[in-house]
Amino acid sequence: MKNLKSLPLLILLCLLATCNRKLEIASISGDYKADFSSKEEDRQLVQLLVNAFAAVDEKKMSHLISFVHPDMGLYVDLKSHRSLKDLEADIQNPDSFINIYFTSTEKLRKQTGDPGQKSVHDVLKNSRHVKIHFLVDQPDMVEADLDLVDNPEDNFRLNNPAFTRQNGEWYLYRLF
């Protein structure tokens, strides 16, 4: 196992162009078990993650399409894989899993009957700081552990997003 690398980056990221609310990346670190990391690759992965956060924050799930490799598809949660074609169809349906789970606490609570449910949108909306810890077992597959600094009680609501590198480009492979 390679030494633990830490990238002491403090990046302020505005998720809403018309809003003063900012999500601050509190820290970025990683366990690099494969021949992987350069600061540039870390920046690319962070930017991809920030773009995905912005799509959820703006409730514009169609923006996710450009972050997904056409042949790989996307896991919208730990077990539910979508081809790019299926993902596009789901995004068009306002009552699909991806639209409800990621953008609508009200619909999610109604669908599950659980008043304690929160959409990913609302979890991120209530967060100001997130720590990202990259887990690299293979050079072309990276997982990120997200830690919500301000509301750690909601960490369990987020999956670890995953990324895949295809032909030298990074893509989102699993949503948070």
C-alpha distance (Angstrom), angle and dihedral (degrees) to the residues before:
residue distance angle dihedral
M1 . . .
K2 3.75 . .
N3 3.76 120.6 .
L4 3.75 117.7 -81.9
K5 3.78 108.5 -96.3
S6 3.74 122.9 -152.1
L7 3.73 124.3 -163.8
P8 3.78 107.7 -161.1
L9 3.77 97.1 -151.3
L10 3.74 125.5 153.9
I11 3.78 108.3 -166.7
L12 3.76 123.5 176.4
L13 3.78 110.4 -150.8
C14 3.75 124.2 -172.5
L15 3.79 110.8 -149.3
L16 3.76 95.1 -174.0
A17 3.77 119.0 49.3
T18 3.79 91.0 -158.8
C19 3.79 96.6 43.2
N20 3.79 135.6 72.8
R21 3.81 92.7 -140.4
K22 3.78 111.2 112.2
L23 3.78 132.4 -172.7
E24 3.77 109.7 -141.0
I25 3.76 121.2 -151.9
A26 3.80 99.2 -136.7
S27 3.78 96.0 -168.1
I28 3.77 144.2 -18.3
S29 3.79 122.8 -148.3
G30 3.76 137.6 151.9
D31 3.77 151.4 -160.6
Y32 3.78 103.0 -136.9
K33 3.80 108.6 -167.1
A34 3.79 92.9 160.9
D35 3.77 133.0 54.7
F36 3.74 94.3 -88.1
S37 3.67 133.3 109.8
S38 3.68 135.8 94.5
K39 3.76 123.8 154.8
E40 3.81 88.4 -112.1
E41 3.82 92.7 57.0
D42 3.80 90.4 48.2
R43 3.81 89.5 51.2
Q44 3.81 91.0 50.0
L45 3.81 91.7 51.5
V46 3.80 92.4 46.4
Q47 3.81 90.6 49.8
L48 3.80 91.0 50.0
L49 3.80 89.9 50.2
V50 3.81 92.0 47.1
N51 3.80 90.4 50.6
A52 3.81 90.0 51.7
F53 3.84 90.1 48.2
A54 3.80 88.5 51.8
A55 3.82 92.6 50.9
V56 3.81 90.1 54.3
D57 3.80 93.3 41.4
E58 3.81 91.6 52.0
K59 3.83 90.9 40.5
K60 3.80 89.0 -125.5
M61 3.77 99.4 132.4
S62 3.81 90.7 167.6
H63 3.82 87.1 74.3
L64 3.81 87.8 70.3
I65 3.81 91.4 69.3
S66 3.80 92.9 77.4
F67 3.83 91.1 53.9
V68 3.83 94.0 56.7
H69 3.80 124.6 85.1
P70 3.83 108.0 -123.1
D71 3.82 93.7 -132.2
M72 3.82 97.9 40.1
G73 3.80 101.9 48.0
L74 3.79 121.9 -165.8
Y75 3.77 138.9 -81.9
V76 3.80 104.8 -134.1
D77 3.80 88.5 -167.4
L78 3.80 134.9 -5.2
K79 3.82 96.0 -68.8
S80 3.78 107.3 18.2
H81 3.80 114.1 88.4
R82 3.80 122.6 -175.0
S83 3.76 127.9 -166.3
L84 3.78 112.6 -133.8
K85 3.81 89.8 -103.0
D86 3.83 91.9 50.8
L87 3.80 91.0 45.5
E88 3.80 91.1 53.4
A89 3.83 90.2 50.4
D90 3.82 92.2 47.8
I91 3.78 91.9 50.5
Q92 3.80 90.3 53.3
N93 3.82 90.9 54.6
P94 3.83 110.2 78.8
D95 3.82 90.2 -158.3
S96 3.81 96.1 51.8
F97 3.79 122.6 118.8
I98 3.80 92.9 -108.2
N99 3.81 93.8 53.2
I100 3.78 95.5 44.0
Y101 3.83 99.8 40.8
F102 3.78 95.1 43.3
T103 3.80 103.2 35.8
S104 3.82 114.9 20.1
T105 3.79 124.1 57.6
E106 3.81 90.7 175.3
K107 3.82 94.1 54.9
L108 3.81 91.4 41.6
R109 3.79 91.9 53.9
K110 3.80 91.4 46.7
Q111 3.82 92.8 48.0
T112 3.81 95.2 47.5
G113 3.80 98.8 33.1
D114 3.81 87.4 -132.2
P115 3.84 114.7 125.2
G116 3.81 90.0 -165.0
Q117 3.81 94.8 65.3
K118 3.82 120.0 113.4
S119 3.77 128.6 -168.9
V120 3.78 117.7 -123.5
H121 3.81 86.8 -114.7
D122 3.81 91.1 60.8
V123 3.80 93.0 42.9
L124 3.80 90.3 55.1
K125 3.81 92.1 40.6
N126 3.81 89.5 58.7
S127 3.81 92.4 48.7
R128 3.78 126.0 86.7
H129 3.80 100.1 172.8
V130 3.78 132.4 36.9
K131 3.79 129.6 -177.9
I132 3.79 117.0 -148.1
H133 3.79 120.5 -155.8
F134 3.80 114.5 -175.8
L135 3.80 118.1 -146.1
V136 3.78 111.8 -160.2
D137 3.79 119.3 -175.3
Q138 3.80 95.6 151.6
P139 3.79 127.7 28.8
D140 3.82 92.8 -122.2
M141 3.81 99.8 40.9
V142 3.80 122.7 61.3
E143 3.78 131.2 175.7
A144 3.80 123.8 -162.2
D145 3.78 124.3 -149.0
L146 3.81 109.0 -149.8
D147 3.79 121.5 -153.7
L148 3.80 118.0 -169.6
V149 3.79 101.9 -146.3
D150 3.82 97.4 -167.0
N151 3.78 97.9 43.8
P152 3.81 109.0 22.1
E153 3.80 89.6 164.7
D154 3.83 86.5 76.0
N155 3.81 96.2 51.9
F156 3.80 90.3 99.3
R157 3.80 89.5 62.6
L158 3.80 92.3 67.0
N159 3.78 126.9 72.2
N160 3.76 120.4 -144.6
P161 3.80 104.6 -96.9
A162 3.78 116.0 -132.1
F163 3.77 132.2 -152.4
T164 3.78 133.0 -160.1
R165 3.77 128.8 -158.8
Q166 3.79 114.3 -140.4
N167 3.80 121.2 177.9
G168 3.79 90.6 -14.1
E169 3.83 95.6 -52.2
W170 3.81 126.2 107.5
Y171 3.82 120.4 -129.6
L172 3.77 135.9 -178.5
Y173 3.81 109.3 -103.9
R174 3.83 102.4 170.8
L175 3.78 128.7 21.3
F176 3.78 123.9 -129.6
